[in-house]
């Protein structure tokens, strides 16, 4: 029994705090993936989260420590577009569609 207590303490410390809001998804332009050509960043209240690059399939993954309303910005082909999202305690998926309207980049949920 004496050997189990230290193992339980180590396991509890190693688990660490749970991640708050994971935000992930895929970005397409029209019906085509943006591939590695886009970045995604978020701002929740006063806290800004640095841009992450999309992977080959146009997927992204952000870890946001706050819950609630956030502004997410997509940067693509030297333009940017933003939308309001919500971050939760659990992971949330936002698949996005980029469109060019009147020469300006726009983003919407799929």
Steps between C-alpha positions, in 0.01 A plus 500: 500500500787735579628467138164591347466844665806654326382360167157660545660836586723484193205406278293790635781751441578369152142530382509880542205731445252425225523709187219753479379564148644310212391649169564302185370455148572510130513800267398494134480761227188414307522122507881475494719468809730795572778252580791655689428850369298642792553593863242526777521708817256584778436773754284434805449807715843653554687175430636447148599158369773494233434384148530133414555378148260265326632159401498334156129426525410854611441394861585715802505455877507772768498463877311788663520529879184710540140407438246735345499728197817528295600661171674264260700642208601306189793634297512379139665635184612823672146576621317431823143440605351459847197341660364464850520156656429349841753306702380235745654272760480220243642502149296672230527461124475793260529403135541820300441615143698790352346713225610812318229765481572829324872424519491445879542173683198378698466199728192310612422176676436203279 
